[in-house]
């Protein structure tokens, strides 16, 4: 068996085309564009690449984006002051804080400072609480994108056994909630899970979001399963070249799985597409 690749780029392209059409209608009705403020602190090379990709995508669909690039030494008081100003700016409909933040900053406190209706990453406690209650407003982009990828090959997940590897606030926990709303049976695993291989082998749908290259091998995968690889790690080879690796050993797993997302080209484009969609949604509600 050779897995069928789930083409995140193709699905994301379709979503972005739909967003671009909606943005045109938005501009015609209101005479201004949806606005996204992007906050980037420090010199993390991966973060700079991600931010540039997001801003390029905004430009392509007609969303106005403005970058606030701050030094590594930015204080908690300075970042909160900036967020308060953006909360009050009528030209800003969405605020994106590129994570991770430098260790000197309290990430939870920074996120809490955002106006929930401008939190296009869906990480504010109010937005997470609404999602937990089943009445979501703005939801995390990566889990939303993953849900679309899964639905593209499994439209009905009722009763499916899902295993999620990773328990982060950014991906693992909201992903479990979204899949539970689809009537799937969801098991979440983490670093203290006993016999991870045995747990994963039960999965009709296996979602991994750890950021540990090579974590998931063919031994972890039930034949014919859907495997969604959210892990993204920049790996430097001895010659200095940089490559992007997922959690999955691609060459092995593609011989066992029924469907598999590549890295890159799987989840990443969907995350960006849903950032655009959340920004437009926030602007439409503003």
Secondary structure, 3 states (H helix, E strand, C coil): CCCEEECHHHHHHHHHHHHHHHHHHHHHHHCCCCEEEEEEECCCHHHHHHHHHHHHHHHHHCCEEEEEEECCCCCHHHHHHHHHHHHCCCCCCEEEECCCCCCCCCHHHHHHHCCHHHECCCCCHHHHHHHHCCCCCCCCHHHHHHHHHHHCCCCCCCCCEEEEECCCCCCHHHHHHHHHHCCCEEEEECCCCCCHHHHHCCCCEEEECCCCCCCECHHHCCCCCEEEECCCEEEECCCCCEEEECCECHHHHCCCCCEEECCCCCHHHHHHHHHHHHHHHHHHHC
